[in-house]
């Protein structure tokens, strides 16, 4: 779905795969040393975006490649480009012709729940949208949050118009151009922007098991 690319510049951000050449442990006598190249990525936000994010959630950290489950990475090969990686996508969400960012990470967010065993605290991961506002400003809107699972087993993407299906309940959803989604082993969760004054601002669609792009 995506390709590995060299460092790419865009108007507002940089996603850069970092290659680290290393070698394994000292091999047995008579055997050659094997080397490897390790890829990672770095999400760099412009200052105005970063300031808005820090003001909203000072502890927020965007997930890096090292946070992801190995089996997940095999099932969904490394998906960074100049506009998307596992934990960040850049697209114009609110239709003002300025780039917005959607970021997936941790923020030291703990929520108390009551259960038969008493009150327990569970960690939550957040998905945040940094949306352009006015000519130069930004504001942060929560897209979703979910109970933390480590290592991470879901990533972000922007969908093209198409159809998503829930095989269990035999239901379908018309996917709109620019819908956001988590993709994971069991399917996709779709989030749809509903406008500046809508409550909630992002609509969470029911979990779906598959997605097909229109015309494919």
C-alpha positions as CSV (number, residue, x, y, z in Angstrom):
1,X,0.0,0.0,0.0
2,X,2.9,2.3,0.7
3,X,6.6,2.3,-0.4
4,X,9.8,2.9,1.5
5,X,11.1,6.3,0.4
6,X,14.2,8.4,1.2
7,X,13.7,11.5,3.4
8,X,10.9,13.6,1.9
9,X,10.1,17.2,2.5
10,X,6.6,18.7,2.4
11,X,5.3,22.1,3.2
12,X,4.6,21.4,6.9
13,X,6.4,18.2,7.9
14,X,9.1,15.7,7.4
15,X,8.9,11.9,7.7
16,X,12.3,10.4,7.5
17,X,13.3,6.8,7.5
18,X,16.5,6.4,9.5
19,X,18.9,3.6,8.3
20,X,21.2,2.2,10.9
21,X,23.8,-0.3,9.7
22,X,25.0,-2.7,12.3
23,X,26.1,-6.3,12.7
24,X,25.2,-9.3,14.8
25,X,27.2,-10.9,17.6
26,X,30.6,-12.2,16.9
27,X,30.1,-15.3,14.7
28,X,31.6,-18.7,15.3
29,X,35.1,-19.1,14.0
30,X,35.2,-19.5,10.2
31,X,31.8,-17.9,9.6
32,X,31.3,-14.4,8.2
33,X,29.8,-11.6,10.2
34,X,26.3,-10.6,9.0
35,X,25.2,-7.1,8.8
36,X,21.7,-5.6,8.7
37,X,20.0,-2.3,8.0
38,X,17.4,-1.1,10.6
39,X,14.7,1.3,9.5
40,X,12.8,3.7,11.6
41,X,11.0,7.0,11.1
42,X,10.7,10.4,12.6
43,X,7.7,12.7,12.6
44,X,8.6,16.3,12.6
45,X,5.9,18.9,13.1
46,X,6.1,22.6,12.3
47,X,6.5,24.8,15.4
48,X,2.9,26.1,15.4
49,X,1.5,22.5,15.2
50,X,3.9,21.3,17.9
51,X,3.1,24.2,20.2
52,X,-0.7,23.4,19.9
53,X,0.0,19.7,20.6
54,X,2.1,20.5,23.7
55,X,-0.4,22.9,25.1
56,X,-3.2,20.3,24.7
57,X,-1.2,17.3,26.0
58,X,2.4,18.1,27.3
59,X,3.2,14.4,27.8
60,X,2.0,13.2,24.4
61,X,4.5,11.1,22.4
62,X,4.0,9.9,18.9
63,X,4.7,6.2,18.5
64,X,7.8,5.1,16.7
65,X,8.5,2.0,14.8
66,X,10.1,0.4,17.8
67,X,6.7,0.5,19.6
68,X,5.0,-1.8,17.1
69,X,4.4,-5.5,17.3
70,X,6.6,-7.6,15.0
71,X,3.8,-9.7,13.6
72,X,1.8,-6.5,12.9
73,X,4.7,-5.1,10.9
74,X,4.9,-8.3,8.9
75,X,1.2,-8.3,8.1
76,X,1.2,-4.6,7.2
77,X,4.7,-3.8,5.8
78,X,6.3,-0.6,6.9
79,X,4.0,2.1,5.6
80,X,5.8,5.4,5.8
81,X,5.9,7.9,2.9
82,X,6.0,11.7,2.7
83,X,2.4,11.8,4.0
84,X,1.8,8.7,6.1
85,X,3.4,6.2,8.5
86,X,2.0,3.9,11.2
87,X,1.5,6.6,13.7
88,X,0.9,9.8,11.7
89,X,-0.9,11.0,8.6
90,X,-1.1,14.4,7.1
91,X,-4.1,15.5,5.1
92,X,-6.5,18.4,4.8
93,X,-9.3,17.2,7.1
94,X,-11.3,20.4,7.6
95,X,-11.3,21.5,3.9
96,X,-9.4,24.8,4.3
97,X,-6.5,23.9,2.0
98,X,-4.1,23.7,4.8
99,X,-2.4,20.5,6.0
100,X,-3.6,18.9,9.2
101,X,-2.0,16.1,11.2
102,X,-3.5,13.0,12.9
103,X,-1.2,11.5,15.4
104,X,-1.3,8.2,17.4
105,X,0.6,7.9,20.6
106,X,0.7,7.7,24.4
107,X,0.2,10.6,26.9
108,X,0.5,9.1,30.3
109,X,-3.4,8.9,30.3
110,X,-4.9,6.7,33.0
111,X,-8.6,6.3,33.6
112,X,-10.3,4.8,36.7
113,X,-13.0,2.1,36.2
114,X,-15.1,0.4,38.8
115,X,-15.4,-3.4,38.6
116,X,-16.4,-6.3,40.9
117,X,-12.8,-6.2,42.1
118,X,-13.0,-2.5,43.0
119,X,-11.6,0.5,41.3
120,X,-8.8,-0.1,38.8
121,X,-6.8,2.3,36.6
122,X,-6.1,1.5,33.0
123,X,-3.8,3.3,30.6
124,X,-5.2,4.7,27.4
125,X,-3.6,5.5,24.1
126,X,-4.9,8.6,22.2
127,X,-5.4,9.6,18.6
128,X,-5.3,13.4,18.2
129,X,-5.9,15.6,15.2
130,X,-4.0,18.9,15.0
131,X,-6.3,21.0,12.8
132,X,-5.6,24.3,11.1
133,X,-7.6,27.2,12.4
134,X,-7.6,30.6,10.8
135,X,-4.6,31.6,8.7
136,X,-1.8,30.4,11.0
137,X,-3.2,28.8,14.1
138,X,-4.0,25.2,15.1
139,X,-6.2,23.5,17.6
140,X,-6.2,19.9,18.8
141,X,-9.2,17.6,18.7
142,X,-9.4,14.1,20.1
143,X,-10.2,11.6,17.4
144,X,-10.4,8.6,19.7
145,X,-8.8,6.8,22.6
146,X,-8.5,3.2,23.6
147,X,-7.2,0.9,26.3
148,X,-3.5,0.6,25.9
149,X,-2.0,-2.6,24.5
150,X,1.8,-3.1,24.2
151,X,3.4,-3.6,21.8
152,X,1.1,-1.6,19.5
153,X,-0.9,-3.5,16.9
154,X,-2.7,-0.9,14.9
155,X,-1.8,2.0,12.6
156,X,-3.3,5.0,10.9
157,X,-4.3,5.6,7.3
158,X,-6.4,7.8,5.1
159,X,-9.0,6.0,3.0
160,X,-10.2,6.7,-0.5
161,X,-13.9,6.4,-1.4
162,X,-15.1,2.8,-1.3
163,X,-17.0,0.3,0.7
164,X,-16.3,-1.3,4.1
165,X,-18.0,-4.5,5.2
166,X,-18.7,-6.1,8.5
167,X,-18.7,-9.8,7.7
168,X,-20.2,-10.8,11.0
169,X,-23.4,-8.7,10.8
170,X,-23.5,-8.6,7.0
171,X,-23.6,-4.8,7.0
172,X,-21.8,-2.3,4.7
173,X,-20.7,1.3,5.1
174,X,-20.0,3.7,2.3
175,X,-16.5,5.1,2.9
176,X,-16.1,8.8,2.0
177,X,-12.9,10.2,0.5
178,X,-10.6,11.2,3.2
179,X,-12.1,9.1,6.0
180,X,-9.5,8.2,8.7
181,X,-9.0,4.7,9.8
182,X,-7.1,2.5,12.2
183,X,-6.0,-0.7,10.4
184,X,-5.3,-3.8,12.3
185,X,-5.4,-7.6,12.0
186,X,-9.1,-7.9,12.6
187,X,-10.1,-5.1,10.2
188,X,-10.6,-1.3,10.2
189,X,-12.1,1.3,12.5
190,X,-13.2,4.4,10.6
191,X,-13.4,8.0,11.9
192,X,-15.2,10.6,10.0
193,X,-14.9,14.4,10.4
194,X,-18.3,16.0,11.0
195,X,-17.4,19.7,11.0
196,X,-16.3,22.4,13.3
197,X,-19.5,22.7,15.2
198,X,-20.5,19.0,15.3
199,X,-20.6,17.0,18.5
200,X,-18.7,14.8,18.5
201,X,-16.4,16.4,15.9
202,X,-15.2,12.9,14.7
203,X,-17.9,10.3,14.2
204,X,-16.7,6.7,15.1
205,X,-18.2,4.2,12.7
206,X,-18.8,0.6,13.9
207,X,-15.9,-1.9,13.6
208,X,-15.6,-3.3,10.1
209,X,-13.7,-6.4,8.9
210,X,-12.7,-5.3,5.4
211,X,-12.4,-2.3,3.0
212,X,-12.4,-2.1,-0.7
213,X,-11.5,1.0,-2.6
214,X,-14.1,2.2,-5.2
215,X,-13.4,0.8,-8.6
216,X,-11.1,-1.9,-7.4
